Amino acid sequence: MKPFSRFSTLLLFSLIGLISVKLAAQSQLAGTWYANGRADLPCSIAQQGNNLVFTINNTTSNGYFSSANTIFATQWNTTATLTTGGQGLLWNNQLWTRSQFSGFVSLQGTWGLSTHPQEQYSIEQDNMFIILTHQGKKLIGYFTSTHTITIPEWNNAVATVSADGASLSWNNQVWSKKTSGTNPTGTGTTTPPITNSGTTEKLCRPELSTFYFAAQSLGTVWGRMATEPAMLTADAVAACDAALSNLDATLGIIQCIVFDRGRIRMLRGALATTATQRLIPETESIIRDLQAVVQNLRLSCDNNVHISALYVGGIHLGAAQAWASSRQCMPTPMPAAIQGVIQNHLTTASNALTPYAACLPQFDFSGFGQVNLGSMNSILPHTQITGMETQLLWAIALSECCCTCAGSAATGSTGSDCDAACESYCKSIGKQHGRFNGASVCLLGVVSGGNSSGCDCW
């Protein structure tokens, strides 16, 4: 929707030598435009003299010419520069073009180093933006001209793209594009300058309550996306962006949790212009991968608890809240299928938090069984869940428990617990075997959304 959070750290440069030009204040901009030149991302500008109205994904902003070659979008609170005789509109994070454009060399595929054949990278491309995957980490990059790219998180490293798109020349190495093969796993000898082994630190009331709330925020994003239409509404974009910003900031504070925060920022940047069916898998991927990092932390906690309980509990309470919120002011009682989804989230949260109970003497666990999902009052279930979230946050904030946390690079698999849960479920319905199929998220052995969709039985 509004284009101003997407890849906000990036500064876009010229496209085929784009140069700002002096234009009359009355330049005619009305008509259809294309975000990053993409045919599937149309936007529009309506104009009456000096006054403008911008629209993208049904989100609009009034605007006006602020100078001969710049315009200002009032509601979006940002400026764009007119380029190439008014054929391009350069925002802080994307380019609108008069016509569809696909002139950048394709970098999509698998890449390797000539000096270290086992060192591999993969690149996904969305016109001028790229996503580079290395050792399980996804990094945002972009074209700074038709034949140069940069990766900000690699100290703004710049590579020159060959005319045929078959090689990338960095300042100290050359990558060659592979003609076949699968996406790399990222095992090799050359390590990019983004490694961090984590630090040892003490986590007590402020840190643990902040961590729980960040997990809850991520859960609300997951649940919100599942209840939205094909594209997120403007309100949903704002809410999800704020929640992901909170998660990003929290991981910056708790430095023993080593996670690629660029993935969170990438997801934030995609909220306004990407279909929910594409956003949901990336959100679930972040949930899974961050869970693996948290589970493998070297921790020493009071009462032998583990903060993964707060993570999983927060994720599922947040998701339950989002689902319940989607049913406010809707016909009652809510459909049985949605009641089932919310109940699954509540059950998962309860199961996850129970091992942490010794550190939560002020929290009433019975609340998990008292949410009236079949109420004829459409607001009541959401109110009950948010009340429980608030009570839990206070209980963590007042807890005497602390943890000493040391980062770990290990990222063990969470599949075995999920497979065991599916094996048990499948036998209960008369099958001999069962396995988790990855169709939904499975945290701590509990398949979100129910075993019937998350398990393959035979």
C-alpha positions in Angstrom: 0.0 0.0 0.0 1.9 3.2 1.0 5.4 2.8 -0.3 7.4 4.3 2.5 8.4 1.5 4.8 9.6 -0.9 2.1 13.3 -1.3 2.2 13.5 1.9 4.2 17.3 1.8 4.6 17.9 1.7 0.9 18.6 4.7 -1.2 17.6 4.2 -4.8 19.8 5.6 -7.5 19.4 6.0 -11.3 17.8 3.7 -13.7 19.5 3.8 -17.1 21.2 7.0 -16.0 18.1 8.6 -14.5 18.8 12.2 -13.8 16.5 14.6 -12.1 15.4 17.3 -14.5 13.7 20.6 -14.1 10.0 20.3 -14.8 7.2 22.8 -14.8 5.1 22.7 -11.7 2.1 21.9 -13.9 3.7 18.7 -15.4 1.0 16.3 -16.3 1.4 13.2 -14.1 -2.2 11.8 -14.3 -2.6 8.3 -15.4 -1.5 4.7 -14.6 2.0 4.1 -13.2 3.9 0.9 -12.3 5.8 0.4 -9.0 9.3 -0.7 -9.9 8.1 -1.1 -13.5 6.1 -4.2 -12.6 2.9 -4.9 -14.5 1.3 -6.6 -11.5 1.9 -3.5 -9.3 -0.1 -0.8 -11.0 -0.6 2.6 -9.2 -2.2 5.8 -10.3 -2.0 9.6 -10.1 -5.0 11.9 -10.4 -4.1 15.6 -11.0 -5.9 18.9 -10.9 -3.4 21.6 -11.5 -0.8 21.6 -8.7 -2.8 19.1 -6.6 -2.3 15.4 -6.8 -3.8 12.2 -5.5 -1.7 9.0 -5.4 -3.1 5.5 -5.2 -1.5 2.2 -4.7 -3.3 -1.0 -3.6 -6.4 1.0 -2.8 -4.4 3.3 -0.4 -4.4 7.0 -1.3 -2.7 10.1 -0.3 -3.2 13.7 -1.4 -0.1 15.6 -2.6 1.3 18.5 -4.5 4.3 19.9 -6.3 6.8 21.1 -3.7 9.3 22.3 -6.3 9.8 22.1 -10.0 11.0 18.5 -9.8 9.7 17.2 -6.5 6.3 16.2 -5.2 5.1 15.6 -1.6 2.5 13.0 -0.5 0.7 14.5 2.5 -0.8 11.5 4.2 2.3 9.3 3.5 4.6 12.2 4.7 7.2 11.6 2.0 8.8 13.2 -1.1 9.4 11.8 -4.6 11.6 13.1 -7.3 10.5 13.4 -10.9 13.1 12.0 -13.4 13.6 11.5 -17.1 11.2 14.1 -18.3 8.5 13.0 -15.9 8.6 9.3 -17.0 9.9 8.2 -13.6 8.9 9.0 -10.0 11.6 8.1 -7.5 10.3 7.5 -3.9 12.6 6.7 -1.0 12.2 3.0 -1.5 10.8 2.3 -5.0 10.5 3.7 -8.5 7.2 4.4 -10.3 7.4 4.3 -14.0 5.0 5.5 -16.8 5.5 2.2 -18.6 6.2 -1.4 -17.6 10.0 -2.0 -17.4 12.0 -5.1 -17.1 15.4 -3.9 -18.3 17.6 -5.1 -15.4 19.8 -8.1 -16.0 18.4 -11.2 -14.4 20.5 -12.4 -11.4 18.0 -15.0 -10.4 19.6 -18.4 -9.6 22.6 -20.0 -7.9 26.0 -18.5 -7.8 29.5 -19.7 -6.8 33.1 -18.6 -6.4 35.6 -19.8 -8.9 38.3 -20.1 -6.2 36.0 -22.0 -3.7 33.5 -24.1 -5.8 31.8 -25.3 -2.6 30.9 -21.8 -1.6 27.4 -21.1 -3.0 24.8 -18.3 -2.9 21.3 -17.9 -4.2 19.7 -14.8 -5.5 16.0 -14.0 -5.9 15.1 -10.9 -7.9 12.1 -8.6 -8.0 13.0 -6.1 -10.7 15.5 -3.7 -9.1 15.5 -5.5 -5.7 17.4 -8.7 -4.9 17.4 -11.1 -2.0 20.7 -12.9 -1.5 20.6 -16.1 0.6 23.8 -17.3 2.3 24.2 -19.7 5.2 20.5 -19.5 5.8 20.5 -15.7 6.0 18.5 -13.5 3.6 20.0 -10.1 2.8 18.4 -7.3 0.8 20.2 -5.8 -2.1 19.4 -3.6 -5.0 20.6 -2.2 -8.3 22.4 1.2 -8.0 22.6 1.4 -11.8 21.9 -1.0 -14.7 25.2 -2.9 -14.0 26.0 -2.4 -10.3 24.4 -3.9 -7.2 25.0 -3.3 -3.5 24.3 -5.2 -0.3 23.9 -2.7 2.6 24.4 -5.3 5.4 27.8 -6.3 3.9 29.2 -2.8 4.7 27.5 -1.5 1.5 29.6 -3.8 -0.7 29.2 -3.2 -4.4 29.5 -5.6 -7.2 29.7 -5.0 -11.0 27.3 -7.1 -13.1 28.7 -8.3 -16.4 26.8 -7.4 -19.5 25.5 -11.0 -19.9 24.6 -11.2 -16.2 26.9 -14.3 -15.8 29.3 -12.8 -13.3 29.5 -10.5 -10.3 32.8 -8.8 -9.6 33.2 -7.7 -5.9 36.3 -5.9 -4.7 38.0 -9.1 -3.6 36.3 -12.0 -5.4 34.3 -12.9 -8.5 31.0 -14.9 -8.5 29.9 -17.0 -11.5 26.3 -17.9 -12.2 25.7 -21.6 -12.3 23.7 -23.0 -15.2 21.9 -25.6 -13.1 21.5 -26.9 -9.6 19.3 -26.3 -6.6 19.4 -23.5 -4.1 22.5 -23.7 -1.9 22.7 -24.5 1.7 25.4 -22.0 2.3 28.2 -24.2 3.5 31.6 -23.0 2.4 34.8 -21.3 3.4 34.2 -17.7 2.7 32.3 -16.0 5.4 30.6 -12.6 4.7 31.2 -9.9 7.2 27.9 -10.3 9.1 28.8 -13.0 11.6 27.9 -12.6 15.3 28.3 -15.4 17.8 26.1 -13.6 20.4 26.9 -12.3 23.8 26.4 -13.5 27.3 23.9 -11.4 29.3 21.5 -11.5 32.2 17.8 -11.5 31.3 15.4 -10.4 34.1 12.1 -8.6 34.3 12.6 -5.9 31.7 14.2 -8.2 29.1 12.0 -11.2 29.6 8.7 -9.2 29.4 10.0 -7.4 26.4 10.9 -10.7 24.7 7.5 -12.1 25.5 5.7 -9.1 24.0 7.9 -9.3 20.9 6.8 -12.9 20.4 3.2 -11.9 21.0 3.6 -9.2 18.4 5.0 -11.7 15.8 2.0 -13.9 16.6 -0.5 -11.1 15.8 1.2 -10.6 12.4 0.8 -14.3 11.7 -2.8 -14.4 12.7 -3.7 -11.0 11.1 -2.3 -12.2 7.7 -4.4 -15.3 7.8 -7.6 -13.3 8.3 -6.9 -10.5 5.7 -8.0 -10.4 2.0 -5.6 -11.1 -0.9 -3.7 -7.8 -0.1 -3.4 -6.4 3.3 -5.6 -3.4 4.1 -3.9 -0.2 5.0 -4.8 -0.7 8.7 -3.3 -4.2 8.6 -0.1 -2.9 6.9 0.3 -0.3 9.7 -0.4 -2.8 12.5 1.9 -5.5 11.1 4.7 -3.0 10.4 4.5 -1.8 14.0 4.5 -5.3 15.4 7.5 -6.4 13.3 9.3 -3.2 14.2 8.9 -4.1 17.8 10.3 -7.6 17.2 13.3 -6.1 15.3 14.0 -3.7 18.1 13.8 -6.4 20.8 16.3 -8.6 19.0 18.6 -5.6 18.8 18.3 -5.3 22.6 18.7 -9.0 23.5 22.0 -9.6 21.8 22.5 -13.2 22.9 19.7 -14.1 20.4 21.5 -14.1 17.1 19.0 -13.9 14.2 19.1 -12.3 10.8 17.0 -9.1 11.5 17.3 -8.3 7.8 14.6 -10.9 7.2 12.2 -9.0 9.5 12.9 -5.8 7.7 12.5 -7.5 4.4 9.1 -8.7 5.5 8.1 -5.2 6.7 9.1 -3.8 3.3 6.9 -6.3 1.5 3.7 -5.8 3.5 2.2 -3.1 1.3 2.9 -4.6 -2.1 2.9 -8.4 -1.7 -0.1 -10.8 -1.6 -0.9 -12.3 1.7 -0.4 -15.8 0.3 3.2 -14.9 -0.2 3.6 -13.1 3.1 2.3 -15.9 5.2 5.0 -18.5 4.3 7.8 -16.0 5.0 6.2 -15.1 8.3 5.9 -18.8 9.2 9.5 -19.3 8.1 10.7 -16.5 10.5 8.6 -18.1 13.3 10.2 -21.5 12.8 13.8 -20.3 12.4 13.6 -17.9 15.4 12.2 -20.7 17.5 15.1 -22.9 16.6 17.5 -20.2 17.6 15.7 -19.6 20.9 15.5 -23.3 21.7 19.3 -23.7 21.2 20.4 -20.9 23.4 22.8 -21.8 26.2 20.6 -20.8 29.1 20.8 -21.0 32.9 17.4 -19.9 34.3 15.8 -19.9 37.8 13.5 -22.8 38.4 15.0 -24.6 35.4 12.6 -22.8 33.0 13.4 -21.9 29.4 12.4 -18.7 27.5 11.2 -20.8 24.6 8.1 -21.2 26.7 7.6 -17.4 26.5 8.3 -17.4 22.8 5.8 -20.1 21.8 3.2 -18.9 24.3 3.5 -15.4 22.9 3.3 -16.5 19.3 0.1 -18.4 19.8 -1.6 -16.0 22.2 -0.9 -13.2 19.6 -2.3 -15.4 16.8 -5.4 -16.2 18.9 -6.0 -12.5 19.6 -5.7 -11.7 15.9 -8.2 -14.3 14.9 -10.6 -13.2 17.6 -10.2 -9.6 16.5 -11.2 -10.5 13.0 -14.6 -11.7 14.3 -15.5 -8.5 16.2 -18.8 -7.0 15.0 -19.4 -10.1 12.8 -22.3 -12.6 13.0 -22.4 -14.7 16.1 -21.6 -17.3 17.1 -18.4 -17.4 15.1 -18.0 -20.4 12.7 -17.0 -23.6 14.3 -13.9 -23.8 12.1 -12.6 -20.5 13.4 -13.5 -21.4 16.9 -11.3 -24.5 16.4 -8.3 -22.4 15.1 -8.5 -20.1 18.1 -8.8 -23.0 20.5 -5.8 -24.7 19.0 -3.7 -21.5 19.5 -4.9 -21.2 23.1 -4.2 -24.8 23.8 -0.7 -24.5 22.3 0.0 -21.4 24.3 -1.1 -23.0 27.5 0.9 -26.2 26.9 4.0 -24.1 26.1 3.7 -21.8 29.2 3.0 -24.5 31.7 6.7 -25.4 32.2 7.3 -21.8 33.0 4.5 -21.7 35.7 7.0 -21.7 38.6 8.1 -18.2 37.5 4.5 -17.0 37.0 2.9 -17.3 40.4 0.6 -14.3 39.7 -0.8 -15.7 36.4 -4.1 -17.5 36.3 -3.7 -20.4 33.9 -7.4 -21.3 34.2 -8.1 -18.4 31.8 -7.1 -20.5 28.8 -10.2 -22.7 29.4 -12.6 -19.8 30.0 -12.5 -18.0 26.7 -16.2 -18.1 25.5 -15.6 -18.7 21.8 -19.3 -19.5 21.2 -20.5 -16.3 22.7 -23.3 -14.4 21.1 -21.3 -11.2 21.9 -18.8 -10.9 19.1 -16.4 -8.8 21.1 -16.2 -11.0 24.2 -13.7 -13.6 23.0 -11.2 -10.9 21.9 -11.7 -9.0 25.2 -11.0 -12.2 27.2 -7.9 -13.0 25.2 -6.4 -9.5 25.4 -7.1 -9.5 29.1 -5.2 -12.8 29.5 -2.3 -11.3 27.4 -2.1 -8.3 29.7 -2.2 -10.4 32.8 0.6 -12.6 31.5 2.7 -9.6 30.5 2.4 -8.2 34.0 3.2 -11.5 35.6 6.4 -11.8 33.6 7.3 -8.1 34.4 6.8 -8.8 38.1 8.5 -12.2 38.2 11.6 -12.8 40.3 13.0 -15.2 37.7 16.1 -14.4 35.7 18.2 -16.2 33.0 21.8 -16.0 32.0 21.9 -16.3 28.2 24.7 -17.1 25.9 24.3 -17.1 22.2 24.6 -20.3 20.1 25.0 -20.8 16.5 23.2 -24.2 16.7 19.8 -24.4 15.0 18.5 -27.8 15.8 15.6 -29.3 13.9 12.1 -29.0 15.5 10.7 -31.7 13.2 11.0 -34.7 15.5 8.5 -33.5 18.1 6.1 -32.6 15.3 6.5 -36.0 13.7 5.8 -37.7 17.0 2.6 -35.7 17.5 1.4 -36.7 14.0 2.4 -40.3 14.5 0.2 -40.4 17.6 -2.7 -38.6 15.9 -2.7 -40.8 12.8 -2.7 -44.0 14.9 -5.7 -42.5 16.8 -7.7 -42.4 13.5 -6.7 -45.9 12.5 -3.6 -45.3 10.4 -0.3 -47.0 11.0 2.1 -44.1 10.5 2.1 -40.3 10.5 4.5 -37.4 9.7 4.3 -33.6 9.9 3.9 -32.3 6.4 4.9 -28.6 6.9 1.6 -27.3 5.7 1.2 -25.3 8.9 3.5 -24.2 11.8 4.4 -26.7 14.4 5.8 -25.4 17.7 6.9 -27.6 20.5 5.2 -30.6 18.9 1.8 -29.0 18.6 0.5 -28.6 15.0 -1.2 -25.2 14.7 -4.5 -25.4 12.9 -5.1 -29.0 13.9 -3.5 -32.3 13.1 -5.9 -33.1 10.3 -4.3 -30.5 8.0 -0.8 -30.6 9.4 -0.2 -34.4 9.3 0.2 -36.9 6.5 -1.2 -40.3 7.6 -0.9 -43.7 5.9 
